[in-house]
């Protein structure tokens, strides 16, 4: 089994989310908004993937969404091929859509987090300086095909303020506040997002191949 990086209380809160949402993929929304889209796989740890979803501005890659993906412990063989491509760095939504899956999001929390005063990879990739608030979205991602719903991952995303705010996220996803995580849970997730991965130094301006 894969080791879980999310605290048990956070996982329990995410699993309790019952609304299932089918919305435009993040990649589609970024490309429509900024005219370009790319993805850079930043790190692949045990059961955990970090990625930078970016657009190009004057030839410079600017992170629009920083995503931390915690895969379920028991992966289903029906999506083995697609999962292998995800681990290789392909975007999750696009990859499963190409294989005929419909991607569903179960929102557990929408809020905002403040960039730490210390240097972080998130700030470097977004080319932002503290203090700035970033929209935070925590959701469980499921896959639907032939009337079968399969669990796939819990995803924590922070968004560039020029891309999405917490208010805009609430307009896109169902969130009446009744499923919000506790302050302690949010602190745990924030620590996970802003933690260094694989001992790498924080750098700005990472880029990757464009993904359609």
Protein Blocks (a to p, Z undefined) as FASTA:
>chain_A
ZZdfbdfklmmmmmmpmbdcddddfklmmmmmnopacdddfbdcehiacddddddeehia
cdfbdcdddddfbdcfklmmmmmmmmnopafklmmmmnopacddddfbdcdddddfbdcf
klmmnopacddddddddddddddeehiacdfbdcdddddfklpcfklmmmmpgcehlmcc
cfklmmmmmmmmmpcehhiacdehiacdddZZ
